Amino acid sequence: MLFPLALLAALAGGDPAPRVDDFACLDQHGVFHRLSRHGDARFVVLYVFMDDCPIVRLGAGELRALMEEFAPPGVRFLGLDAAPQDDRASILAEASELGLELPILIDDTQCVAEMLGLTRTAEALVIESDGLRLRWRGPLDDRLEYGGQRAEAGRRFLQEALEALLAGREPPSGAPAAKGCALTFVEPRAQHAPDYARDVVPILERRCVPCHRPGGIGPWAMDGHKRVHGFSAMMRSVLLERRMTPWHADREYAALRGDLGLRPEETRALVHWVEHGAPRGAGEDPLARAADPLPEWPLGPPDLIVEMPEQSIPATGLIPYRKKTVELELDSDRWVRAVDLRPSNARVLHHGFAFIRGEQELQILRDHYERLAPGGKQKMLRWLEELGGTLEDPPQEALDYFAPMAFQGIYAYFAKYVPGEGLEEMPPGTGRLLPARAKISFQMHYTAYGVEATDRPRLGIYFHETPPPLELKTTAATDFQFLLPAGARDFRVEAERRFDHAFTLHAVAPHMHYRGRSMRYTALLPDGTRRVLMSLPEYSFDWQTTYTFVEPLSFPAGTVILCDGSFDNSRWNEHNPDPTADVKFGPRTENEMFVGYLVYTAE
């Protein structure tokens, strides 16, 4: 892999096409980009930006012309802004003023700029998508100088390079260094040598060790320098690609509890430490201290434990969802203050849900009613009347009709487990109602791990001593009627949930499968205003986090929560099970879902 200044060294040594390390950034619109996902274009042009840089501004017209000329033949233009003084709003305003309609990737860590050997703006880098090879770098043309400009360009360097590369020839050599504004690096790599014990370990303990510990869900334990050093190259890779740490919410919006995401300065410290060789340093190794054992139940022994039968997991192959319903021995209704759904073997349980039978069926029935045309609504009401019930008080036979869909988790859940997250404490003053003799339906999604294994999931339930003032409920904005075409790169889906009463939103939880790319929650208020509540630019099926607001959000009656998102069904989605398949809504991972869970209390 390419470590400090390796790109420049490779070019100096005569390597005509050194490899660029893959990386990821958000752009000025909050959209997630990973360089390797632009493989549908033959070449990617990465152009170095900075707000208020005169040469960037004066070259905007030439850049627009090149984008118009070369986008159809298969060239993708991206900007890269590593200037520490720029932010999303300023970059968006600058690009809009200059008429530049291209994603400008925000390198807030400056690690990408250092990896590429950037020192000034207005430089263009041409990267071949196949293999991520750097084929050329230089200025757009020779028209602009420091403090002056020619009326016309004598040489259009980037145009010449792209014409040659698209024709299968080597680009012309001899392009001068780009003339642009010098980049200021907050902590230049050459001068920034983080200390392992003082600088690196506190970050690892805060962000990584909770999963990477003995008995944790991480694939290896950070139990000392030797092991961390051995994985340091991989750490650098997942940091540049923003695969770790697994926190995917955009910080531009409401503050969220339990934010595990690395701050730019933390990423920079870890990457620089690795690039300096991941040295051990002197003194005690803090990570080598014996970690406290993980408690069986973090909140102490539950008031009630519900167990599923032991599950046998094969070594390989796709495993159908495991489903089981257990009737609770509760003589009276109880209010729940916390739930903790956990596997005995976290290596094989990908995720799981527990539902209260009847609760979700009722939501499904009522949602179907709302989606029907007037004639269909009359038919459903007559059907319910023939069965001896109403929409407000439906008969059990009608609920049983929708029971198969209830296992899919379309609208609500009582408890859930996803990697690193099974324990849920209700917000203060709230609780969930658990009816007497309730039936809990489990749905467990297992994945093979190379060896035969077993798992016995358990659900720990903690009760309130007295009923809380508010009932915590879960609903969802759902679309289950979409068809995702084979090969679609950015297929958009929307779903909404209307509230006819005032409510307070405590948390949201997006749910899609492997083709899911992004999801955003927006409140549409009765007065016509729109408010983005949470955005997930990079959805990951492997990390289905529940995002809880630091300050719950209150809304008036008539508010609609809109969830909009995108799917990537192309071969450039590295997680796609089959890019040649048209995909419908369904419970298996080769199907897709679009469910925006909403955890709320009514006012």
C-alpha positions as CSV (number, residue, x, y, z in Angstrom):
1,M,0.0,0.0,0.0
2,L,1.1,3.6,-0.5
3,F,2.4,5.3,2.6
4,P,3.7,8.8,3.1
5,L,4.7,10.5,-0.2
6,A,4.5,7.1,-2.0
7,L,2.7,8.6,-5.0
8,L,5.3,11.2,-5.5
9,A,8.1,8.7,-5.0
10,A,6.5,6.3,-7.5
11,L,6.3,9.0,-10.1
12,A,9.9,10.1,-9.4
13,G,11.0,6.5,-9.8
14,G,9.4,6.2,-13.2
15,D,6.2,4.3,-12.3
16,P,3.8,5.7,-15.0
17,A,0.6,4.8,-13.1
18,P,1.0,4.4,-9.3
19,R,-2.0,3.1,-7.4
20,V,-4.1,5.5,-5.4
21,D,-5.5,4.2,-2.1
22,D,-9.3,4.0,-2.0
23,F,-10.9,6.7,0.2
24,A,-14.3,8.2,1.1
25,C,-15.7,11.6,1.9
26,L,-19.0,13.5,2.1
27,D,-19.6,16.1,-0.5
28,Q,-21.1,19.6,-0.1
29,H,-24.6,18.2,-0.3
30,G,-23.9,15.6,2.4
31,V,-23.7,12.7,-0.1
32,F,-21.2,9.9,0.6
33,H,-18.6,9.1,-2.1
34,R,-16.1,6.3,-2.2
35,L,-13.6,6.5,-5.0
36,S,-13.9,2.8,-6.0
37,R,-17.7,3.2,-6.5
38,H,-17.1,5.5,-9.4
39,G,-16.0,2.5,-11.5
40,D,-18.8,3.0,-14.0
41,A,-16.7,5.9,-15.4
42,R,-13.4,5.0,-17.2
43,F,-11.6,7.9,-15.6
44,V,-12.2,10.1,-12.6
45,V,-10.8,13.7,-12.6
46,L,-10.2,14.9,-9.1
47,Y,-9.8,18.7,-9.1
48,V,-8.4,20.5,-6.0
49,F,-10.7,23.3,-4.6
50,M,-10.6,26.0,-2.0
51,D,-13.1,28.7,-1.4
52,D,-12.0,32.2,-2.5
53,C,-8.9,31.0,-4.3
54,P,-8.5,33.3,-7.3
55,I,-7.1,30.7,-9.6
56,V,-9.8,28.2,-8.9
57,R,-12.4,30.9,-9.5
58,L,-10.8,32.1,-12.7
59,G,-10.5,28.5,-14.0
60,A,-14.2,27.6,-13.3
61,G,-15.2,28.4,-16.9
62,E,-12.6,26.0,-18.3
63,L,-13.6,23.3,-15.9
64,R,-17.2,23.6,-16.9
65,A,-16.3,23.3,-20.5
66,L,-14.2,20.2,-19.9
67,M,-17.0,18.6,-17.8
68,E,-19.4,19.2,-20.7
69,E,-17.0,17.8,-23.3
70,F,-15.7,14.7,-21.5
71,A,-18.5,13.5,-19.3
72,P,-20.3,11.7,-22.1
73,P,-17.2,9.6,-23.1
74,G,-17.0,8.3,-19.6
75,V,-15.1,10.8,-17.4
76,R,-16.4,11.6,-13.9
77,F,-15.4,15.0,-12.4
78,L,-15.1,15.3,-8.7
79,G,-13.7,18.2,-6.6
80,L,-11.6,17.8,-3.4
81,D,-11.5,20.5,-0.8
82,A,-9.0,20.0,2.0
83,A,-8.9,23.6,3.2
84,P,-9.4,23.7,7.0
85,Q,-11.2,27.1,6.7
86,D,-13.9,25.8,4.4
87,D,-17.1,24.0,5.4
88,R,-20.1,22.5,3.7
89,A,-22.2,25.7,3.5
90,S,-19.3,27.8,2.2
91,I,-18.3,25.2,-0.4
92,L,-22.0,24.9,-1.5
93,A,-22.3,28.6,-1.9
94,E,-19.0,28.9,-3.8
95,A,-19.8,26.1,-6.2
96,S,-23.3,27.6,-6.8
97,E,-21.9,31.1,-7.5
98,L,-19.4,29.6,-10.0
99,G,-22.0,27.5,-11.7
100,L,-20.1,24.2,-11.0
101,E,-22.4,21.3,-10.7
102,L,-20.1,18.6,-9.5
103,P,-19.6,16.8,-6.1
104,I,-16.9,18.5,-4.1
105,L,-15.5,16.0,-1.6
106,I,-14.7,17.5,1.8
107,D,-11.4,16.1,3.1
108,D,-11.9,17.3,6.7
109,T,-9.1,15.0,8.0
110,Q,-6.6,16.2,5.3
111,C,-5.4,12.6,5.1
112,V,-6.6,12.2,1.5
113,A,-4.7,15.3,0.4
114,E,-1.6,14.1,2.1
115,M,-2.0,10.6,0.6
116,L,-2.3,12.2,-2.9
117,G,0.7,14.5,-2.2
118,L,-1.3,17.7,-2.7
119,T,0.2,21.0,-1.9
120,R,-1.8,23.5,-4.0
121,T,-5.3,24.0,-5.4
122,A,-6.2,24.1,-9.1
123,E,-4.4,20.8,-9.7
124,A,-6.2,18.0,-11.6
125,L,-5.5,14.3,-11.0
126,V,-6.7,11.8,-13.6
127,I,-7.4,8.4,-12.0
128,E,-8.1,5.3,-14.0
129,S,-11.1,3.5,-12.4
130,D,-9.8,0.1,-13.3
131,G,-7.2,-0.5,-10.5
132,L,-7.4,3.1,-9.2
133,R,-4.2,4.1,-11.1
134,L,-3.0,7.7,-11.2
135,R,-2.5,8.3,-14.9
136,W,-1.8,12.1,-15.0
137,R,-1.7,15.2,-12.8
138,G,-1.3,18.9,-13.6
139,P,-3.1,22.2,-14.3
140,L,-6.1,22.7,-16.5
141,D,-4.1,24.9,-18.9
142,D,-1.4,27.5,-19.2
143,R,-3.7,30.5,-19.2
144,L,-3.5,31.5,-15.5
145,E,-0.4,32.8,-13.6
146,Y,0.0,34.3,-10.1
147,G,-1.3,37.8,-10.4
148,G,-2.1,37.6,-14.1
149,Q,-3.8,35.7,-17.0
150,R,-3.6,35.3,-20.8
151,A,-6.6,36.0,-23.0
152,E,-6.4,32.5,-24.4
153,A,-4.7,29.3,-23.3
154,G,-1.7,28.1,-25.4
155,R,-1.9,24.6,-24.0
156,R,-5.0,22.8,-22.5
157,F,-3.1,20.2,-20.5
158,L,-6.1,18.3,-19.0
159,Q,-7.9,18.2,-22.3
160,E,-4.8,16.8,-24.0
161,A,-4.4,14.2,-21.3
162,L,-8.0,13.0,-21.4
163,E,-8.1,12.8,-25.2
164,A,-5.0,10.6,-25.1
165,L,-6.2,8.4,-22.4
166,L,-9.6,7.9,-23.9
167,A,-7.9,6.9,-27.2
168,G,-5.7,4.4,-25.4
169,R,-2.5,6.4,-25.6
170,E,-0.2,7.6,-22.9
171,P,-0.9,11.2,-21.9
172,P,1.6,13.9,-23.0
173,S,4.4,14.5,-20.5
174,G,6.0,17.8,-19.4
175,A,3.0,19.5,-17.9
176,P,4.1,22.1,-15.4
177,A,3.2,22.1,-11.7
178,A,-0.2,23.6,-11.0
179,K,-0.3,27.2,-10.0
180,G,-2.8,27.5,-7.2
181,C,-3.3,28.6,-3.6
182,A,-1.1,26.8,-1.1
183,L,-2.9,24.3,1.2
184,T,-2.4,24.8,4.9
185,F,-2.2,21.6,6.9
186,V,-3.4,21.7,10.5
187,E,-1.0,19.0,11.6
188,P,1.4,18.3,8.8
189,R,2.3,14.7,8.7
190,A,6.0,15.2,8.7
191,Q,5.7,17.2,12.0
192,H,2.9,15.2,13.6
193,A,4.1,12.0,15.2
194,P,1.4,10.8,17.7
195,D,2.6,8.9,20.7
196,Y,1.1,5.5,21.2
197,A,0.4,5.6,24.9
198,R,-0.4,9.3,25.2
199,D,-2.3,9.9,21.9
200,V,-3.3,6.7,20.2
201,V,-4.5,4.4,23.0
202,P,-7.1,6.9,24.4
203,I,-8.7,7.1,21.0
204,L,-8.7,3.3,20.6
205,E,-10.2,2.9,24.1
206,R,-12.9,5.5,23.4
207,R,-13.9,4.5,19.9
208,C,-12.7,1.0,19.1
209,V,-12.0,-1.2,22.2
210,P,-15.7,-1.5,23.2
211,C,-16.1,-3.8,20.2
212,H,-12.5,-5.0,19.7
213,R,-12.0,-6.8,23.0
214,P,-12.1,-10.4,24.2
215,G,-15.7,-11.5,23.9
216,G,-16.7,-8.5,21.8
217,I,-18.1,-8.4,18.3
218,G,-14.9,-7.2,16.7
219,P,-13.1,-9.8,14.6
220,W,-9.9,-9.2,16.7
221,A,-9.1,-7.8,20.1
222,M,-7.1,-4.7,20.7
223,D,-5.3,-6.3,23.6
224,G,-1.8,-4.8,23.1
225,H,0.5,-3.0,20.8
226,K,1.7,-6.1,19.1
227,R,-1.7,-7.0,17.8
228,V,-2.7,-3.4,16.9
229,H,0.6,-3.0,15.1
230,G,-0.1,-6.1,13.1
231,F,-3.4,-4.8,12.0
232,S,-2.2,-1.2,11.5
233,A,-2.1,-1.2,7.7
234,M,-5.7,-2.5,7.7
235,M,-6.7,0.2,10.2
236,R,-5.3,2.9,7.9
237,S,-7.3,1.4,5.0
238,V,-10.7,1.4,6.8
239,L,-10.0,4.8,8.2
240,L,-9.4,6.4,4.8
241,E,-12.4,4.5,3.4
242,R,-14.6,5.6,6.4
243,R,-15.6,2.0,7.1
244,M,-14.6,2.4,10.7
245,T,-15.7,3.5,13.2
246,P,-19.3,2.3,12.4
247,W,-21.2,5.5,12.9
248,H,-23.0,6.7,9.8
249,A,-25.1,9.6,10.8
250,D,-24.4,13.1,9.4
251,R,-23.4,15.5,12.2
252,E,-24.9,18.4,10.3
253,Y,-28.2,17.8,11.9
254,A,-29.6,17.1,15.4
255,A,-27.2,15.8,18.0
256,L,-27.4,12.0,18.7
257,R,-26.6,10.0,21.8
258,G,-23.7,7.5,21.8
259,D,-21.9,9.0,18.8
260,L,-19.1,6.6,18.1
261,G,-17.8,8.4,15.0
262,L,-14.2,9.5,14.9
263,R,-13.6,13.2,14.9
264,P,-11.3,14.5,12.1
265,E,-8.4,15.1,14.5
266,E,-8.8,11.5,15.9
267,T,-8.7,10.0,12.4
268,R,-5.7,12.2,11.5
269,A,-3.8,11.0,14.7
270,L,-4.4,7.4,14.0
271,V,-3.5,7.6,10.3
272,H,-0.4,9.6,11.0
273,W,0.7,7.1,13.7
274,V,0.3,4.3,11.3
275,E,2.1,6.1,8.5
276,H,5.1,6.8,10.9
277,G,5.3,3.0,11.4
278,A,2.9,2.5,14.3
279,P,5.8,2.8,16.8
280,R,5.4,1.3,20.3
281,G,7.2,4.1,22.2
282,A,8.5,3.8,25.7
283,G,6.7,2.9,29.0
284,E,3.8,0.7,29.8
285,D,1.5,-0.7,27.1
286,P,-1.9,0.6,28.3
287,L,-3.8,-1.8,26.0
288,A,-2.1,-4.8,27.5
289,R,-3.9,-4.3,30.8
290,A,-6.5,-7.0,31.5
291,A,-9.9,-5.6,30.4
292,D,-12.8,-5.9,32.7
293,P,-15.0,-8.9,31.6
294,L,-18.1,-8.0,29.8
295,P,-21.1,-8.3,32.2
296,E,-23.7,-10.9,31.3
297,W,-26.5,-8.3,31.8
298,P,-25.2,-4.7,31.9
299,L,-28.3,-3.5,33.8
300,G,-28.2,-6.4,36.3
301,P,-30.4,-9.5,36.4
302,P,-33.6,-8.9,34.4
303,D,-37.0,-9.2,35.9
304,L,-38.0,-11.6,33.2
305,I,-35.8,-13.7,30.8
306,V,-37.4,-15.1,27.6
307,E,-35.4,-17.8,25.9
308,M,-35.5,-19.2,22.4
309,P,-34.6,-22.8,21.8
310,E,-30.9,-23.4,20.9
311,Q,-30.3,-22.8,17.2
312,S,-27.9,-24.9,15.2
313,I,-26.0,-22.9,12.6
314,P,-24.3,-24.6,9.6
315,A,-20.8,-23.8,8.6
316,T,-21.7,-22.4,5.2
317,G,-24.6,-21.4,3.1
318,L,-27.6,-19.1,3.3
319,I,-29.7,-19.6,6.4
320,P,-33.5,-19.0,6.4
321,Y,-34.8,-16.7,9.1
322,R,-35.4,-18.5,12.3
323,K,-38.8,-17.8,13.8
324,K,-40.3,-18.7,17.1
325,T,-43.3,-17.5,19.2
326,V,-43.2,-17.8,23.0
327,E,-46.2,-17.1,25.3
328,L,-45.2,-15.2,28.5
329,E,-46.4,-16.3,31.9
330,L,-47.6,-12.8,32.9
331,D,-50.9,-12.6,34.9
332,S,-51.3,-8.9,34.4
333,D,-50.2,-6.0,32.2
334,R,-46.7,-4.7,32.9
335,W,-44.8,-1.6,31.9
336,V,-41.3,-2.1,30.6
337,R,-38.4,0.2,31.3
338,A,-35.7,-1.6,29.4
339,V,-35.2,-4.6,27.1
340,D,-31.9,-6.5,26.3
341,L,-32.0,-8.9,23.4
342,R,-28.7,-10.8,23.1
343,P,-27.2,-13.9,21.5
344,S,-25.0,-16.4,23.2
345,N,-22.9,-16.4,20.1
346,A,-22.5,-12.9,18.5
347,R,-20.4,-14.3,15.7
348,V,-23.4,-15.9,14.0
349,L,-26.4,-13.7,14.8
350,H,-26.5,-10.9,12.3
351,H,-29.6,-9.2,13.7
352,G,-32.8,-10.2,15.4
353,F,-36.2,-8.8,16.3
354,A,-38.8,-9.5,19.0
355,F,-42.4,-8.5,18.3
356,I,-45.6,-8.5,20.5
357,R,-48.1,-10.6,18.6
358,G,-51.1,-8.5,17.5
359,E,-49.5,-5.1,17.9
360,Q,-47.9,-5.0,14.5
361,E,-50.8,-6.8,12.8
362,L,-53.0,-4.0,13.9
363,Q,-50.7,-1.4,12.4
364,I,-50.5,-3.3,9.1
365,L,-54.3,-3.6,8.9
366,R,-54.8,0.1,9.4
367,D,-52.0,1.0,7.0
368,H,-53.5,-1.1,4.3
369,Y,-56.8,0.6,4.9
370,E,-55.2,4.0,4.5
371,R,-53.6,3.0,1.2
372,L,-56.8,1.7,-0.4
373,A,-59.0,3.7,-2.8
374,P,-62.5,4.6,-1.5
375,G,-64.1,1.5,-3.0
376,G,-61.4,-0.7,-1.4
377,K,-61.9,0.9,2.0
378,Q,-65.6,0.2,1.9
379,K,-64.8,-3.5,1.0
380,M,-62.4,-3.8,4.0
381,L,-64.9,-2.2,6.4
382,R,-67.6,-4.7,5.2
383,W,-65.1,-7.6,5.6
384,L,-64.4,-6.5,9.2
385,E,-68.1,-6.2,9.9
386,E,-68.8,-9.7,8.6
387,L,-66.1,-11.0,10.9
388,G,-67.7,-9.2,13.8
389,G,-65.4,-6.3,14.3
390,T,-64.4,-2.8,13.2
391,L,-61.3,-0.9,12.1
392,E,-61.0,0.5,15.6
393,D,-61.6,-3.0,17.2
394,P,-60.7,-5.6,14.6
395,P,-61.5,-9.3,15.2
396,Q,-58.7,-11.8,15.8
397,E,-59.3,-13.5,12.5
398,A,-58.5,-10.2,10.7
399,L,-55.3,-9.8,12.7
400,D,-54.3,-13.4,12.0
401,Y,-54.7,-12.7,8.3
402,F,-51.8,-10.2,8.5
403,A,-49.7,-12.3,10.9
404,P,-47.2,-13.5,8.2
405,M,-46.3,-9.9,7.4
406,A,-45.8,-9.1,11.1
407,F,-42.7,-11.3,11.2
408,Q,-41.1,-9.0,8.6
409,G,-40.9,-6.1,11.1
410,I,-42.5,-3.6,8.7
411,Y,-43.9,-1.2,11.3
412,A,-42.9,-1.9,14.9
413,Y,-40.8,-4.0,17.2
414,F,-40.6,-4.7,20.9
415,A,-36.9,-5.3,21.0
416,K,-34.1,-5.7,18.5
417,Y,-30.5,-6.9,18.4
418,V,-27.9,-5.6,15.9
419,P,-24.1,-5.8,16.1
420,G,-23.1,-3.9,19.2
421,E,-26.6,-2.9,20.2
422,G,-29.2,-5.0,22.0
423,L,-29.8,-3.1,25.2
424,E,-32.5,-0.4,25.0
425,E,-33.4,1.7,28.0
426,M,-36.6,3.7,27.6
427,P,-36.3,7.5,27.9
428,P,-37.1,8.9,31.4
429,G,-40.8,9.0,32.1
430,T,-41.7,6.5,29.4
431,G,-42.2,2.7,29.1
432,R,-43.7,0.1,26.8
433,L,-46.8,-1.8,27.7
434,L,-46.5,-5.5,27.8
435,P,-50.0,-7.1,27.9
436,A,-50.8,-10.1,30.2
437,R,-50.2,-13.4,28.5
438,A,-48.5,-11.6,25.7
439,K,-47.0,-13.7,22.9
440,I,-43.4,-12.7,21.8
441,S,-42.5,-13.6,18.3
442,F,-38.8,-13.8,17.5
443,Q,-37.2,-13.4,14.1
444,M,-33.5,-14.2,13.9
445,H,-31.2,-13.7,10.9
446,Y,-28.1,-15.9,11.1
447,T,-25.0,-15.9,9.0
448,A,-22.5,-18.8,8.6
449,Y,-19.0,-18.4,10.1
450,G,-17.0,-21.2,8.5
451,V,-17.6,-23.7,11.3
452,E,-20.8,-25.3,12.7
453,A,-22.0,-23.3,15.7
454,T,-25.0,-22.9,18.1
455,D,-26.7,-19.9,19.6
456,R,-29.4,-19.5,22.3
457,P,-30.9,-16.0,22.1
458,R,-32.3,-14.5,25.3
459,L,-34.5,-11.5,25.9
460,G,-34.1,-9.7,29.2
461,I,-37.0,-7.6,30.3
462,Y,-36.9,-5.0,33.0
463,F,-40.2,-3.7,34.5
464,H,-41.2,-0.3,36.0
465,E,-42.5,-0.6,39.6
466,T,-45.3,1.9,38.7
467,P,-46.8,2.9,35.3
468,P,-44.8,5.7,33.7
469,P,-46.5,8.9,32.5
470,L,-46.0,8.2,28.8
471,E,-46.2,5.1,26.6
472,L,-43.2,4.7,24.2
473,K,-44.4,3.5,20.8
474,T,-42.8,2.5,17.6
475,T,-44.2,2.9,14.1
476,A,-42.5,3.4,10.7
477,A,-42.7,5.0,7.3
478,T,-42.6,2.1,4.9
479,D,-42.7,1.5,1.2
480,F,-43.1,-2.2,0.2
481,Q,-44.4,-1.7,-3.4
482,F,-41.2,-0.6,-5.1
483,L,-39.4,-2.5,-7.9
484,L,-35.6,-2.0,-7.9
485,P,-34.4,-2.4,-11.5
486,A,-31.3,-4.5,-12.2
487,G,-28.2,-2.3,-12.5
488,A,-29.8,0.9,-11.1
489,R,-27.1,3.1,-9.5
490,D,-29.3,5.6,-7.6
491,F,-32.9,4.3,-7.3
492,R,-34.9,6.7,-5.1
493,V,-37.7,5.6,-2.7
494,E,-39.9,7.7,-0.4
495,A,-42.3,6.8,2.4
496,E,-44.1,8.9,5.0
497,R,-45.9,8.6,8.3
498,R,-48.6,11.2,9.2
499,F,-49.3,11.9,12.8
500,D,-52.9,13.2,13.6
501,H,-51.8,14.1,17.1
502,A,-49.0,16.0,18.7
503,F,-46.0,13.8,19.5
504,T,-42.4,13.7,20.6
505,L,-39.8,11.8,18.5
506,H,-37.1,10.1,20.6
507,A,-35.3,8.0,18.1
508,V,-35.1,6.7,14.5
509,A,-33.8,3.5,13.1
510,P,-33.4,3.0,9.3
511,H,-33.7,-0.5,7.9
512,M,-32.7,-1.7,4.4
513,H,-30.7,-4.6,3.1
514,Y,-27.4,-4.9,1.1
515,R,-28.5,-2.6,-1.7
516,G,-29.6,0.2,0.6
517,R,-27.3,3.2,0.2
518,S,-28.8,6.1,2.1
519,M,-31.9,7.3,4.1
520,R,-32.9,10.7,5.4
521,Y,-35.7,11.7,7.8
522,T,-37.5,15.1,7.2
523,A,-40.4,16.6,9.2
524,L,-43.0,18.3,7.0
525,L,-44.8,20.6,9.4
526,P,-48.4,21.8,9.0
527,D,-47.2,25.4,8.3
528,G,-45.4,24.2,5.2
529,T,-41.8,24.3,6.6
530,R,-39.4,21.3,6.2
531,R,-36.8,20.3,8.8
532,V,-34.2,17.6,8.2
533,L,-34.0,15.6,11.4
534,M,-31.3,13.0,10.6
535,S,-29.4,11.9,7.5
536,L,-27.6,8.6,6.9
537,P,-25.4,9.2,3.8
538,E,-23.9,5.7,4.0
539,Y,-26.3,3.0,5.2
540,S,-24.7,-0.3,6.2
541,F,-26.7,-3.4,6.6
542,D,-24.0,-4.7,9.0
543,W,-24.6,-1.8,11.4
544,Q,-28.3,-1.1,11.9
545,T,-28.0,1.5,14.6
546,T,-30.9,3.1,16.4
547,Y,-30.2,6.8,16.5
548,T,-31.5,8.5,19.7
549,F,-31.8,12.3,19.8
550,V,-29.9,14.0,22.7
551,E,-32.9,16.3,23.0
552,P,-36.2,14.7,21.9
553,L,-38.0,16.6,19.1
554,S,-41.6,17.7,19.6
555,F,-44.1,18.3,16.7
556,P,-47.7,19.4,16.4
557,A,-50.6,17.4,15.1
558,G,-50.6,17.1,11.3
559,T,-46.9,16.7,11.0
560,V,-45.7,14.2,8.4
561,I,-42.3,12.4,8.7
562,L,-40.9,11.8,5.3
563,C,-38.2,9.2,4.8
564,D,-36.4,9.3,1.4
565,G,-33.5,7.2,0.4
566,S,-31.6,5.5,-2.3
567,F,-30.6,2.0,-3.4
568,D,-27.6,0.9,-5.5
569,N,-28.3,-2.3,-7.4
570,S,-25.3,-2.0,-9.7
571,R,-22.1,-4.0,-9.8
572,W,-20.3,-1.0,-8.3
573,N,-22.0,-1.7,-5.0
574,E,-19.5,-4.1,-3.4
575,H,-22.3,-5.6,-1.1
576,N,-24.8,-6.4,-3.9
577,P,-25.8,-10.0,-3.9
578,D,-26.8,-10.0,-7.6
579,P,-26.7,-6.8,-9.8
580,T,-28.5,-8.6,-12.6
581,A,-31.7,-9.1,-10.6
582,D,-34.8,-6.9,-10.4
583,V,-35.6,-6.7,-6.7
584,K,-38.9,-6.4,-4.8
585,F,-39.7,-5.9,-1.1
586,G,-39.2,-9.0,0.9
587,P,-37.7,-10.4,4.2
588,R,-34.6,-12.2,2.9
589,T,-31.4,-10.3,2.3
590,E,-31.5,-11.0,-1.5
591,N,-34.8,-9.0,-1.3
592,E,-35.0,-5.4,-0.2
593,M,-36.8,-3.3,2.5
594,F,-37.4,0.4,3.0
595,V,-38.4,0.9,6.6
596,G,-37.9,4.1,8.6
597,Y,-38.7,3.3,12.2
598,L,-39.9,6.1,14.5
599,V,-39.8,5.8,18.3
600,Y,-42.2,8.3,19.8
601,T,-44.6,9.3,22.6
602,A,-48.0,10.8,22.0
603,E,-48.9,14.1,23.7
